[in-house]
Amino acid sequence: MAWVILTAAGLLEIVWALALKESNGFTKLWPSVIGVSFSMLSFVLLTFALREVPVGTGYAVWVGIGAAGVVAAGIVQGEAASAARLA
């Protein structure tokens, strides 16, 4: 169950990162609210997952899911997919 929670935390990290980009430096209300709310929920789920998953492994997986997801979402939204960016 900890791995499911950790995966959910990683997916929420993707959402909050994208929402914060859309918030334009916290100048748009709803993207800001979504970004802050999902970041807190992501941290809470990460904390629960770390009860069973070693911290080094859990943190690496959480960051990896978030980083890969944000890069993929950026590419889908038309950002450049250069070799340096994907490395």
CORRANOR-V217328 format. One record per run of one state. SS is the DSSP state (helix for helix, strand for strand, loop for the rest). FROM is the first residue (numbers start at 1). TO is the last residue. Records with the same first field share a line. If there is no record, write none. Layout:
SS: FROM-TO / FROM-TO
//
This chain:
loop: 1-1 / 23-28 / 50-54 / 77-82 / 87-87
helix: 2-22 / 29-49 / 55-76 / 83-86
//
